[in-house]
Each structure stands twice: as C-alpha cells, then as structure tokens.
C-alpha cells in the first residue's frame, strides 16, 4: 500500500454530527494525492465511535478512555500517522473546494514554511477572523477580566486580534488558528510536537512561536477555505471551568516564552 502524503488528524469530543460533516467534506474533496484520516476521540459519550466505524471504516479511530486534552490527543494521532505533511483539523470544520490540494501544493512549494493556515468562513460564508499576533500579557489580562467585551477597540486588543489584517493577501504571520493547522512531519520531529502541558488553548501559539524561533516561517494562504463553526466542544463545559483552563494555558505560555509579548 502506498504511504500517504498527507495525514489528517482530528481530535473529537462529543461532536458526532459535526464530525460526520467534517469527514464527509474531507472525502468529497480528495485531490490527486494519497492521504489518511485519523480521529482521536477523547472519551465521547454521544456514540461517536459507532458513527465513525460504521460510516467511515477507512478512518483510523483511536478511542481514549478519558479526555486527555487537545494537545496530548493530537500528539497521539501524530504518533500513529505516517504522512510527510500533517493537518491538525478541528471536527467542527467543513473543507471547501480544493483546499487540501491547494494547501499541500503551497507548503510543498516553499521549504521555509513550517506551518500554514487558510481562510476561515462562518457557516453563512462571511469571513471569520482566524489570524492573531503573538499575545501580550496586557491583551490576555483584558480578556480574562472581561474588559475586552466592554472596550474591544483598546490598542492592545486591536494589535493582538490583528484587526488590521488583510485576509485577501498571502503573507507571513505570527500564528494561525489551530482549527486548520497545516505542518510538516520534519518540523515536528525537529522542534517537537504540541506541548502536552497545555490541556487546550495556546498549544498552537506555542508551536508557532517555537517554529519561528528555530528560523522557520508561518504563513496564511487565502486561496484555501474552510467553514468553521467554532468552539462547539467547549460550549459543553461550565464557563468557570473554561476560564480556569484558559488562565492556566496562558500562564504556561508566558512562563515559557516570556512576559514581554
């Protein structure tokens, strides 16, 4: 059997119906390349395993007995993959047009690219912001204290959320969204995979920062598009628990990378 060129890794947790649509879109958009799809399920209770095994027998399904977190589950999928190129994909996404083939050709065409992201659209096809600059302590504190909701146009927030970003232009960026995180096996072998001390949030920011520190580039490609529903797994958790996880991840990120932004 021919080795896959692209490995698509999806971490799921109680999003069976969205995962089904995501997998359908992947197999409907297969281009002229070999690929494999790996679903790592974090102990879902909505019969996700049954759905995947019945409707998508070609998918490699890994079932965790407990929710081990997003970073650790992605690393588990990566360890079971064999593609030269890796796409970490959220289950609440739908692949559009020839996005996979476009991204594969784009990344193959530039040896300096470590990580690449694509244009995100809301379910109604309007633009969904997906690019941010590296976080500063000020921006994260404003978010944690909910000041960002009252004064969203403060300079620190405008900078962090890249409100001036041109989503129609191909360009180098600080970080791309973890919902569509395209990278290379050699990158993860050289700088390491996701830091599993992040349960979720900031693990992709940390990886982008490590890649850039090692001399690689992170790119945004507007010619490739997905629909992203956004945040469906964590809507199932209590708000206070989400805030605690966010704070813990932000604290780890700044302890690792410095507090200067």
C-alpha positions as CSV (number, residue, x, y, z in Angstrom):
1,X,0.0,0.0,0.0
2,X,1.3,3.5,-0.9
3,X,2.3,5.6,2.0
4,X,0.0,8.7,2.5
5,X,1.4,12.0,1.6
6,X,-0.9,13.8,3.9
7,X,-2.1,12.7,7.4
8,X,-5.2,14.5,8.7
9,X,-5.6,14.3,12.4
10,X,-8.9,15.2,14.1
11,X,-9.5,15.3,17.9
12,X,-13.2,14.9,18.8
13,X,-15.2,15.2,22.0
14,X,-19.0,14.8,21.8
15,X,-19.5,16.5,18.4
16,X,-20.7,13.4,16.5
17,X,-22.8,15.2,13.9
18,X,-20.3,17.9,13.2
19,X,-17.5,15.3,12.9
20,X,-19.7,13.4,10.4
21,X,-20.0,16.5,8.2
22,X,-16.3,17.2,8.5
23,X,-15.3,13.7,7.4
24,X,-17.8,13.8,4.5
25,X,-16.2,17.1,3.3
26,X,-12.7,15.6,3.5
27,X,-13.5,12.5,1.4
28,X,-15.5,14.7,-1.0
29,X,-12.5,16.9,-1.6
30,X,-9.8,14.3,-2.2
31,X,-7.3,15.5,-4.8
32,X,-4.5,13.9,-6.7
33,X,-2.6,12.7,-3.6
34,X,-2.7,9.9,-1.0
35,X,-4.0,10.7,2.4
36,X,-5.0,9.1,5.7
37,X,-7.5,10.3,8.3
38,X,-7.0,9.7,12.0
39,X,-9.7,10.5,14.5
40,X,-8.7,10.7,18.2
41,X,-11.7,10.6,20.4
42,X,-11.5,12.0,23.9
43,X,-14.0,9.7,25.6
44,X,-17.1,10.9,23.9
45,X,-20.5,9.7,25.2
46,X,-22.5,10.6,22.0
47,X,-21.8,7.4,20.1
48,X,-19.1,9.0,18.0
49,X,-17.1,5.7,17.9
50,X,-20.1,3.8,16.4
51,X,-20.7,6.5,13.8
52,X,-17.1,6.6,12.6
53,X,-16.7,2.8,12.4
54,X,-20.0,2.3,10.5
55,X,-19.9,5.3,8.1
56,X,-16.2,5.8,7.7
57,X,-14.4,2.4,8.0
58,X,-11.4,3.9,6.2
59,X,-10.7,6.2,9.1
60,X,-8.2,5.1,11.7
61,X,-10.1,5.6,15.0
62,X,-8.3,5.9,18.3
63,X,-10.6,5.9,21.4
64,X,-9.2,7.4,24.7
65,X,-10.7,6.2,27.9
66,X,-10.7,9.7,29.3
67,X,-10.4,13.3,28.0
68,X,-6.6,13.7,27.8
69,X,-6.8,17.2,26.3
70,X,-6.4,18.6,22.8
71,X,-2.6,18.8,22.7
72,X,-2.0,15.3,24.0
73,X,-4.7,13.8,21.7
74,X,-3.2,15.5,18.7
75,X,0.2,14.1,19.6
76,X,-1.3,10.6,19.9
77,X,-2.7,10.9,16.4
78,X,0.6,12.2,15.1
79,X,2.4,9.2,16.6
80,X,0.1,6.9,14.7
81,X,0.4,8.9,11.4
82,X,2.9,8.3,8.5
83,X,2.3,11.3,6.1
84,X,5.1,13.7,5.1
85,X,2.6,16.5,5.7
86,X,0.3,16.8,8.7
87,X,-3.0,18.6,9.0
88,X,-4.4,19.1,12.5
89,X,-8.1,19.8,11.9
90,X,-11.0,20.6,14.2
91,X,-14.1,18.4,13.9
92,X,-16.4,21.5,13.6
93,X,-15.0,22.4,10.1
94,X,-16.0,21.7,6.6
95,X,-13.4,21.6,3.8
96,X,-14.3,23.6,0.8
97,X,-13.4,23.3,-2.9
98,X,-9.8,22.1,-3.4
99,X,-8.5,23.3,-0.1
100,X,-6.5,20.3,0.8
101,X,-4.7,20.1,-2.6
102,X,-4.1,23.9,-2.6
103,X,-2.5,23.8,0.8
104,X,-0.4,20.7,0.0
105,X,1.0,22.3,-3.1
106,X,1.5,25.6,-1.3
107,X,3.5,24.1,1.5
108,X,5.5,21.8,-0.8
109,X,6.5,24.8,-2.9
110,X,8.3,26.6,0.0
111,X,11.0,24.9,2.0
112,X,10.9,27.6,4.7
113,X,7.3,27.1,5.6
114,X,6.8,25.3,8.9
115,X,3.1,25.9,9.5
116,X,0.3,27.3,7.3
117,X,-3.3,28.2,7.8
118,X,-6.2,29.0,5.5
119,X,-9.1,31.4,5.2
120,X,-11.9,30.6,7.7
121,X,-15.6,31.3,7.0
122,X,-18.6,31.3,9.2
123,X,-21.5,28.9,8.3
124,X,-23.1,31.8,6.4
125,X,-19.9,32.2,4.4
126,X,-18.9,35.5,5.9
127,X,-15.3,36.0,6.9
128,X,-14.3,34.6,10.3
129,X,-11.1,36.2,11.7
130,X,-8.5,33.5,12.3
131,X,-5.2,35.3,12.5
132,X,-3.7,36.8,15.6
133,X,-0.4,38.2,16.6
134,X,1.5,36.7,19.5
135,X,-0.3,37.5,22.7
136,X,0.8,40.1,25.2
137,X,0.1,40.0,28.9
138,X,-2.0,43.2,28.6
139,X,-4.2,41.7,26.0
140,X,-4.8,38.4,27.9
141,X,-5.5,40.2,31.2
142,X,-8.1,42.4,29.4
143,X,-9.7,39.2,28.0
144,X,-9.7,37.4,31.4
145,X,-11.2,40.4,33.2
146,X,-13.9,40.7,30.5
147,X,-12.8,44.3,29.8
148,X,-12.3,43.2,26.2
149,X,-16.1,42.8,25.8
150,X,-16.7,46.3,27.1
151,X,-13.8,48.1,25.3
152,X,-12.9,45.8,22.3
153,X,-11.0,48.6,20.5
154,X,-8.3,49.1,23.0
155,X,-4.9,49.2,21.3
156,X,-3.6,46.1,23.0
157,X,-6.7,44.1,21.8
158,X,-6.6,45.6,18.2
159,X,-2.9,44.5,18.0
160,X,-3.5,41.0,19.4
161,X,-6.6,40.3,17.3
162,X,-4.9,41.7,14.2
163,X,-7.9,43.9,13.4
164,X,-5.9,45.5,10.6
165,X,-5.1,42.1,8.9
166,X,-5.8,41.8,5.2
167,X,-7.5,38.4,4.8
168,X,-7.2,38.5,1.0
169,X,-3.4,38.6,0.9
170,X,-0.9,35.8,1.1
171,X,1.5,36.6,3.9
172,X,3.8,35.6,6.8
173,X,2.1,35.8,10.2
174,X,2.8,35.2,13.8
175,X,0.3,32.4,14.3
176,X,-2.6,30.6,12.6
177,X,-5.7,29.1,14.1
178,X,-5.5,25.6,15.5
179,X,-8.7,24.7,13.7
180,X,-6.7,24.2,10.5
181,X,-3.1,23.8,11.3
182,X,-1.0,22.5,8.3
183,X,2.6,21.5,9.0
184,X,5.3,19.0,8.1
185,X,6.5,15.9,9.8
186,X,10.1,17.1,9.7
187,X,9.1,20.3,11.7
188,X,7.5,18.3,14.5
189,X,10.5,15.9,14.5
190,X,12.9,18.8,14.9
191,X,11.2,21.2,17.3
192,X,8.8,18.7,19.0
193,X,5.0,18.3,18.8
194,X,2.5,20.1,20.9
195,X,3.4,20.7,24.5
196,X,1.1,18.4,26.4
197,X,1.2,20.7,29.5
198,X,-1.4,22.7,27.6
199,X,-4.7,20.9,28.0
200,X,-6.2,23.2,25.4
201,X,-5.7,26.8,24.2
202,X,-2.3,28.3,23.4
203,X,-0.7,24.9,22.3
204,X,-0.8,26.0,18.7
205,X,0.5,29.5,19.6
206,X,3.4,27.9,21.4
207,X,4.2,25.7,18.5
208,X,4.2,28.6,16.0
209,X,6.5,30.5,18.3
210,X,8.9,27.6,18.6
211,X,8.9,27.2,14.8
212,X,9.7,30.9,14.2
213,X,12.4,30.9,16.9
214,X,14.0,28.0,15.0
215,X,14.1,30.0,11.8
216,X,11.0,28.7,10.1
217,X,8.0,30.6,8.7
218,X,4.3,30.6,9.5
219,X,2.1,31.5,6.5
220,X,-1.6,32.4,5.8
221,X,-3.0,31.3,2.5
222,X,-6.3,33.0,1.4
223,X,-6.8,30.8,-1.6
224,X,-7.8,27.8,0.5
225,X,-11.0,28.0,2.5
226,X,-12.9,26.1,5.2
227,X,-16.1,26.7,7.1
228,X,-15.6,26.7,10.9
229,X,-18.5,26.6,13.3
230,X,-16.2,27.3,16.3
231,X,-15.9,26.3,19.9
232,X,-18.5,23.5,19.9
233,X,-16.7,21.1,22.3
234,X,-16.0,23.7,24.9
235,X,-19.6,25.1,24.9
236,X,-20.4,21.9,26.7
237,X,-18.2,22.9,29.7
238,X,-19.0,25.3,32.5
239,X,-17.9,28.9,31.9
240,X,-15.8,28.9,35.1
241,X,-14.0,25.7,34.1
242,X,-13.3,27.2,30.7
243,X,-11.8,30.3,32.3
244,X,-9.6,28.3,34.6
245,X,-8.2,26.2,31.6
246,X,-7.7,29.4,29.6
247,X,-5.8,31.1,32.5
248,X,-3.7,28.0,33.1
249,X,-2.7,27.8,29.5
250,X,-2.0,31.5,29.2
251,X,0.2,31.4,32.3
252,X,2.2,28.4,30.9
253,X,2.6,30.2,27.6
254,X,4.1,33.3,29.2
255,X,6.3,31.4,31.6
256,X,7.7,29.5,28.6
257,X,8.0,32.4,26.2
258,X,8.5,35.5,28.4
259,X,6.1,38.2,29.6
260,X,7.1,40.8,27.1
261,X,4.7,39.7,24.3
